[in-house]
Every structure is written in C-alpha cells, then in structure tokens.
Amino acid sequence: TLIMTAAELRDMRTIRKVGVRKQAVPTYPNDFSNNWSWVKVSTDIIWPDKAVNPSICVVDTGVDSSHPDLKGYVINGQDYVDGDTVPMDDNGHGTHVAGTIAARMNNGAGTVAGISIGKIVAVKGVNSQGPGTTFNVGTGFSNCVSKGAKIINPDLGSHSPSQVLYKGLNN
C-alpha cells in the first residue's frame, strides 16, 4: 500500500516538461456540493494535465453520445446487443462509467470527471438489464482495439473465468 501526504499529492499537480515545471491550476468552481465525486476519489487534490490521453473503450450498456458532458468525446464502436453501429445506452450505466472517465469540465452540466481528456470508444456488450454473453463482450474487446483504444474499461463481472474474454483481452 502506498501512503502519501496531502502535500505530496498536491505536488503531483505540477506538470513536468523538459526543463520546465508549470503549476496546473483548477478552473472549475469550488462547488463541491455538485462535484462531490471529486472529493470522494481525491481528484480534488490532483488536477490532470491538458495533454490528450489515449482513447478509453467502455464495454457496457452503451454510451449516450448526445449527453452534454460527453458530446463530441464519444466514438461509436459496435452494438453487439442490437446488432448495429450505434451503441446507444438504454440503461444509463455505460454513460455513467464514461462520465466518470471523461465528463466535460466547466460546462455547468452534471458532474466533473477530468480523469481523461481523450476520446471514449463506446461498445455495447450487455443489455439494459446488465446481462450479456461472453461472446459479445469478448468481441467487444476486439472492437475496442480495432477502434484504436489503448485502455479497455469493462465495468462488469462474472462468477467464473472465461477463455473467450481472456482471448479478447489478449488481441
């Protein structure tokens, strides 16, 4: 377990470039009643740099690409539940996960994530009630890679290991 002091965490706000140290300063209002999630996961202490991060693929119930916090950030992957190329979220969970990763800052809507300023690749591998097949999810992993995602976030679980999912992750 790594234990750091608040001062050490605050030092992580410093953006390091070759030969230069520049302080990153939060631009959001200190309105923690609306942004309580920042405090819960301690992102109020560490402010991310503004470098574009790699694409992150969310394999879930889909993602609402028209959501104000995500508009313009979502790349449509595949919808393995409905069999099309528009993985629209019909549950809300996938959109919530995508928002935790990359909700737009300073737009006055919803919450603020700021963990990533990269693109979200949306893949729908499970239905609106949550269940999905290992084939759909494993194939979804492959779709993530084909869309250029460097990180895959499957916010789901299983009671047993799956060779299909393992192979999907090792593509």
Backbone as numpy.savetxt, mean C-alpha at the origin, in Angstrom:
# Nx Ny Nz CAx CAy CAz Cx Cy Cz
14.71 -7.60 18.89 13.87 -6.43 18.89 14.75 -5.18 18.89
14.45 -4.28 17.98 15.17 -3.01 17.90 14.40 -1.97 18.70
15.08 -1.33 19.63 14.46 -0.27 20.42 15.20 1.02 20.13
14.43 2.06 19.76 15.02 3.36 19.44 14.32 4.43 20.27
15.06 5.46 20.58 14.47 6.59 21.29 13.71 7.47 20.31
12.85 8.34 20.82 12.13 9.27 19.96 13.11 10.17 19.22
14.20 10.58 19.87 15.21 11.43 19.22 15.85 10.70 18.04
16.15 9.42 18.22 16.73 8.65 17.12 15.75 8.52 15.95
14.48 8.33 16.27 13.47 8.25 15.22 13.32 9.59 14.50
13.34 10.69 15.25 13.24 12.01 14.63 14.42 12.27 13.70
15.60 11.78 14.06 16.77 11.92 13.19 16.57 11.24 11.85
15.68 10.26 11.80 15.42 9.56 10.54 14.67 10.45 9.56
14.13 11.58 10.03 13.48 12.53 9.12 14.48 13.15 8.15
15.74 13.12 8.50 16.76 13.75 7.66 16.93 12.96 6.38
16.82 13.64 5.26 17.03 13.03 3.96 18.52 13.13 3.65
19.13 12.01 3.41 20.57 12.01 3.13 20.80 11.88 1.64
21.49 12.85 1.07 21.95 12.79 -0.32 23.46 12.90 -0.26
24.12 12.57 -1.33 25.58 12.59 -1.33 26.08 13.95 -0.89
26.74 13.98 0.26 27.34 15.21 0.77 26.37 16.24 1.32
25.06 15.93 1.36 24.07 16.92 1.79 23.12 16.26 2.78
22.76 16.99 3.82 21.71 16.55 4.75 20.63 17.61 4.72
19.43 17.23 4.44 18.32 18.17 4.35 17.20 17.66 5.25
16.62 18.53 6.04 15.56 18.14 6.95 14.23 18.06 6.19
13.57 16.93 6.29 12.23 16.78 5.73 11.24 17.33 6.74
10.34 18.18 6.30 9.41 18.82 7.21 7.98 18.43 6.83
7.20 17.93 7.78 5.82 17.58 7.46 5.04 18.78 6.97
4.16 18.56 5.99 3.35 19.65 5.46 1.89 19.50 5.83
1.51 18.35 6.40 0.12 18.17 6.77 -0.18 18.95 8.06
-1.43 19.32 8.24 -1.77 20.02 9.49 -1.68 19.04 10.66
-1.35 19.56 11.81 -1.25 18.71 13.00 -2.65 18.42 13.55
-3.45 17.80 12.75 -4.81 17.47 13.13 -4.89 15.98 13.38
-4.42 15.56 14.55 -4.35 14.14 14.83 -5.70 13.51 15.10
-6.76 14.32 15.29 -8.08 13.71 15.45 -8.51 13.06 14.14
-8.11 13.63 13.01 -8.42 13.03 11.71 -7.33 12.07 11.25
-6.13 12.27 11.71 -5.01 11.45 11.27 -4.46 10.58 12.40
-5.34 10.02 13.21 -4.94 9.22 14.36 -4.09 8.03 13.96
-4.27 7.53 12.73 -3.51 6.36 12.30 -2.01 6.64 12.27
-1.63 7.87 11.98 -0.21 8.25 11.99 0.40 8.01 13.36
-0.32 8.40 14.40 0.18 8.25 15.75 0.23 6.77 16.13
-0.79 6.01 15.74 -0.85 4.59 16.08 0.36 3.81 15.57
0.82 4.13 14.36 1.95 3.39 13.79 3.24 4.20 13.81
3.23 5.32 14.54 4.40 6.18 14.76 4.95 6.83 13.50
4.14 6.97 12.45 4.61 7.67 11.27 4.57 9.18 11.47
4.02 9.63 12.59 4.08 11.05 12.90 5.49 11.45 13.29
6.32 10.48 13.63 7.70 10.75 14.01 8.62 10.74 12.79
8.39 9.82 11.88 9.24 9.70 10.69 8.46 10.21 9.49
9.01 11.20 8.81 8.36 11.73 7.62 9.08 11.18 6.41
8.37 10.64 5.43 9.03 10.01 4.29 9.70 11.04 3.36
10.73 10.60 2.66 11.32 11.49 1.66 10.38 11.55 0.46
10.69 12.40 -0.48 9.81 12.61 -1.62 10.25 11.82 -2.86
11.20 10.90 -2.70 11.61 10.08 -3.83 10.47 9.13 -4.18
10.28 8.89 -5.47 9.23 7.98 -5.89 9.64 6.56 -5.52
8.75 5.88 -4.83 9.00 4.52 -4.39 8.58 3.53 -5.48
9.02 2.29 -5.36 8.60 1.29 -6.33 7.11 1.02 -6.23
6.54 0.49 -7.29 5.13 0.13 -7.28 4.88 -0.97 -6.26
3.74 -0.87 -5.58 3.34 -1.87 -4.60 2.02 -2.48 -5.09
1.99 -3.80 -5.17 0.79 -4.48 -5.63 -0.05 -4.91 -4.44
-1.32 -4.58 -4.47 -2.26 -4.98 -3.43 -3.15 -6.08 -4.02
-3.00 -7.30 -3.49 -3.84 -8.43 -3.90 -4.89 -8.59 -2.81
-6.12 -8.25 -3.15 -7.17 -8.18 -2.13 -8.52 -8.22 -2.82
-9.48 -7.43 -2.30 -10.84 -7.36 -2.85 -10.94 -6.35 -3.98
-9.81 -5.89 -4.49 -9.76 -4.85 -5.52 -9.41 -3.52 -4.88
-9.37 -2.47 -5.69 -9.09 -1.12 -5.19 -9.98 -0.15 -5.96
-10.61 0.77 -5.25 -11.42 1.81 -5.88 -10.49 2.90 -6.38
-10.18 2.86 -7.66 -9.22 3.81 -8.25 -9.76 5.23 -8.32
-11.07 5.42 -8.09 -11.64 6.77 -8.12 -11.69 7.40 -6.72
-11.24 6.69 -5.71 -11.24 7.23 -4.35 -10.36 8.48 -4.32
-10.80 9.58 -3.67 -10.03 10.82 -3.67 -8.59 10.69 -3.15
-8.36 9.77 -2.22 -7.02 9.59 -1.69 -6.12 8.75 -2.60
-6.71 8.08 -3.61 -5.94 7.17 -4.46 -5.99 7.53 -5.94
-6.86 8.47 -6.30 -7.04 8.82 -7.72 -5.71 9.22 -8.35
-5.38 8.57 -9.45 -4.14 8.84 -10.15 -2.97 8.00 -9.67
-3.15 7.26 -8.57 -2.08 6.43 -8.02 -2.23 4.95 -8.37
-3.39 4.56 -8.92 -3.71 3.14 -9.10 -3.50 2.70 -10.55
-2.80 1.58 -10.69 -2.64 0.91 -11.98 -3.51 -0.34 -11.91
-4.42 -0.50 -12.87 -5.27 -1.67 -12.89 -4.47 -2.90 -13.26
-4.52 -3.88 -12.39 -3.98 -5.20 -12.69 -5.12 -6.02 -13.26
-5.31 -7.20 -12.75 -6.36 -8.10 -13.23 -7.40 -8.32 -12.15
-8.63 -8.58 -12.57 -9.71 -8.96 -11.67 -9.97 -10.44 -11.90
-9.47 -11.29 -11.01 -9.62 -12.73 -11.16 -10.95 -13.24 -10.61
-11.71 -12.40 -9.95 -13.02 -12.78 -9.45 -14.07 -12.57 -10.52
-14.08 -11.39 -11.15 -15.07 -11.06 -12.16 -14.58 -11.32 -13.58
-13.30 -11.66 -13.72 -12.76 -12.02 -15.03 -12.58 -10.85 -15.98
-12.16 -9.70 -15.47 -11.91 -8.56 -16.35 -10.63 -7.83 -15.92
-10.39 -6.67 -16.51 -9.17 -5.92 -16.20 -9.42 -4.69 -15.33
-10.59 -4.64 -14.70 -10.91 -3.53 -13.80 -11.17 -4.11 -12.41
-10.14 -4.18 -11.57 -10.29 -4.77 -10.24 -10.96 -3.84 -9.24
-12.23 -3.51 -9.50 -12.97 -2.58 -8.64 -13.31 -3.26 -7.32
-13.08 -2.55 -6.24 -13.33 -3.06 -4.89 -14.82 -3.05 -4.60
-15.38 -4.20 -4.27 -16.79 -4.27 -3.90 -16.97 -4.62 -2.43
-15.89 -4.40 -1.65 -15.92 -4.67 -0.22 -15.40 -3.48 0.57
-14.34 -2.84 0.09 -13.71 -1.72 0.78 -12.38 -2.07 1.42
-12.14 -3.35 1.64 -10.91 -3.76 2.33 -9.67 -3.47 1.49
-9.69 -3.81 0.21 -8.53 -3.56 -0.66 -8.23 -2.07 -0.78
-9.27 -1.25 -0.84 -9.09 0.19 -0.91 -8.48 0.71 0.40
-8.93 0.16 1.51 -8.37 0.52 2.82 -6.88 0.18 2.88
-6.52 -1.01 2.42 -5.11 -1.43 2.43 -4.29 -0.51 1.53
-4.80 -0.23 0.33 -4.09 0.68 -0.59 -3.95 2.07 0.02
-4.97 2.52 0.74 -4.91 3.82 1.40 -3.89 3.86 2.52
-3.75 2.75 3.24 -2.75 2.68 4.28 -1.35 2.83 3.69
-1.18 2.33 2.49 0.12 2.40 1.83 0.35 3.77 1.18
-0.65 4.30 0.49 -0.38 5.45 -0.37 -1.47 6.51 -0.42
-2.22 6.71 0.66 -3.25 7.76 0.62 -2.60 9.11 0.35
-3.22 9.86 -0.55 -2.71 11.18 -0.93 -2.70 12.11 0.27
-1.63 12.87 0.39 -1.49 13.80 1.51 -2.07 15.17 1.17
-2.53 15.85 2.19 -2.94 17.25 2.09 -4.07 17.52 1.11
-4.99 16.55 0.94 -6.11 16.81 0.05 -7.42 17.00 0.81
-7.36 16.94 2.13 -8.55 17.17 2.95 -9.56 16.05 2.93
-9.19 14.90 2.35 -10.12 13.77 2.29 -9.53 12.57 3.02
-10.35 11.89 3.77 -9.93 10.65 4.41 -8.78 10.84 5.37
-7.86 9.90 5.34 -6.71 9.93 6.24 -5.45 10.20 5.44
-4.34 10.14 6.07 -3.05 10.35 5.42 -2.20 9.13 5.69
-1.62 8.55 4.65 -0.73 7.41 4.85 0.71 7.87 4.67
1.07 8.19 3.46 2.41 8.70 3.22 3.51 7.69 3.36
3.18 6.42 3.47 4.21 5.40 3.56 4.90 5.26 2.21
4.15 5.41 1.14 4.70 5.29 -0.21 4.13 6.38 -1.09
4.95 6.91 -1.98 4.42 7.81 -3.00 4.58 7.17 -4.38
4.68 5.86 -4.40 4.72 5.11 -5.65 3.30 4.80 -6.09
3.18 4.00 -7.13 1.88 3.58 -7.66 1.42 2.31 -6.95
0.10 2.15 -6.90 -0.51 0.93 -6.38 -1.00 0.13 -7.59
-0.55 -1.11 -7.70 -1.08 -2.02 -8.71 -2.19 -2.80 -8.02
-3.41 -2.68 -8.54 -4.57 -3.32 -7.92 -4.86 -4.66 -8.60
-4.93 -5.71 -7.80 -5.30 -7.04 -8.29 -6.40 -7.58 -7.38
-7.49 -8.00 -8.00 -8.60 -8.57 -7.23 -8.48 -10.09 -7.28
-8.13 -10.66 -6.11 -7.96 -12.10 -6.02 -8.97 -12.77 -5.11
-9.70 -11.96 -4.33 -10.71 -12.50 -3.42 -12.02 -11.74 -3.63
-13.14 -12.41 -3.30 -14.43 -11.78 -3.56 -14.84 -10.83 -2.43
-16.03 -10.27 -2.54 -16.47 -9.24 -1.60 -16.65 -9.75 -0.17
-16.77 -11.06 0.01 -16.87 -11.62 1.35 -15.50 -12.03 1.91
-14.47 -11.96 1.08 -13.11 -12.28 1.52 -12.51 -13.55 0.98
-13.29 -14.63 0.77 -12.67 -15.85 0.25 -12.23 -15.72 -1.20
-11.19 -16.45 -1.51 -10.69 -16.53 -2.88 -9.97 -17.85 -3.06
-9.70 -18.19 -4.29 -8.99 -19.44 -4.55 -7.48 -19.18 -4.53
-6.73 -20.21 -4.18 -5.27 -20.06 -4.22 -4.81 -19.84 -5.65
-5.53 -20.38 -6.61 -5.17 -20.14 -8.01 -5.30 -18.66 -8.35
-6.42 -18.04 -7.99 -6.62 -16.61 -8.29 -5.57 -15.74 -7.61
-5.29 -16.03 -6.36 -4.31 -15.22 -5.62 -2.91 -15.45 -6.17
-2.54 -16.71 -6.39 -1.20 -17.03 -6.93 -1.00 -16.44 -8.32
-2.02 -16.52 -9.17 -1.95 -15.91 -10.50 -1.89 -14.39 -10.36
-2.57 -13.87 -9.35 -2.51 -12.43 -9.06 -1.10 -11.98 -8.74
-0.34 -12.81 -8.01 1.05 -12.48 -7.72 1.84 -12.34 -9.01
1.63 -13.26 -9.94 2.32 -13.20 -11.23 1.93 -11.94 -11.99
0.65 -11.56 -11.90 0.18 -10.34 -12.57 0.84 -9.11 -11.98
1.06 -9.12 -10.67 1.76 -8.01 -10.01 3.14 -7.81 -10.63
3.85 -8.91 -10.78 5.21 -8.85 -11.33 5.16 -8.36 -12.77
4.20 -8.84 -13.56 4.11 -8.43 -14.96 3.77 -6.95 -15.11
3.15 -6.37 -14.08 2.81 -4.93 -14.09 3.93 -4.07 -13.50
5.05 -4.71 -13.13 6.20 -3.95 -12.65 6.27 -3.73 -11.17
5.39 -4.35 -10.40 5.42 -4.16 -8.94 6.67 -4.81 -8.35
7.30 -4.09 -7.44 8.48 -4.60 -6.74 8.13 -5.16 -5.37
6.95 -4.79 -4.86 6.49 -5.24 -3.55 5.06 -5.75 -3.73
4.75 -6.89 -3.11 3.40 -7.45 -3.17 2.84 -7.49 -1.76
1.63 -6.93 -1.57 0.97 -6.92 -0.28 -0.32 -7.73 -0.36
-0.26 -9.01 -0.01 -1.51 -9.78 0.06 -2.03 -9.75 1.50
-2.99 -8.92 1.78 -3.51 -8.79 3.13 -4.61 -9.83 3.32
-4.18 -11.09 3.36 -5.10 -12.20 3.50 -4.38 -13.34 4.18
-5.10 -14.37 4.49 -4.48 -15.48 5.21 -5.07 -16.80 4.81
-4.47 -17.86 5.35 -4.92 -19.21 5.07 -4.59 -20.09 6.27
-5.28 -21.19 6.38 -5.02 -22.13 7.47 -3.95 -23.15 7.11
-3.55 -23.17 5.84 -2.55 -24.17 5.44 -1.65 -23.59 4.36
-0.42 -24.11 4.27 0.51 -23.63 3.24 0.02 -24.04 1.85
0.45 -23.30 0.85 0.03 -23.57 -0.53 1.21 -23.50 -1.47
1.44 -24.57 -2.21 2.50 -24.57 -3.23 2.18 -23.58 -4.35
0.89 -23.42 -4.67 0.49 -22.47 -5.72 0.90 -21.06 -5.34
0.62 -20.66 -4.09 0.99 -19.32 -3.64 2.50 -19.18 -3.56
3.16 -20.20 -3.09 4.63 -20.17 -2.99 5.24 -19.99 -4.37
4.76 -20.72 -5.35 5.28 -20.59 -6.72 4.95 -19.22 -7.30
3.76 -18.72 -7.00 3.37 -17.38 -7.47 4.31 -16.30 -6.94
4.72 -16.44 -5.69 5.62 -15.46 -5.09 7.06 -15.59 -5.60
7.42 -16.76 -6.06 8.79 -17.00 -6.52 8.97 -16.77 -8.01
8.01 -16.19 -8.69 8.17 -15.91 -10.13 9.20 -14.85 -10.36
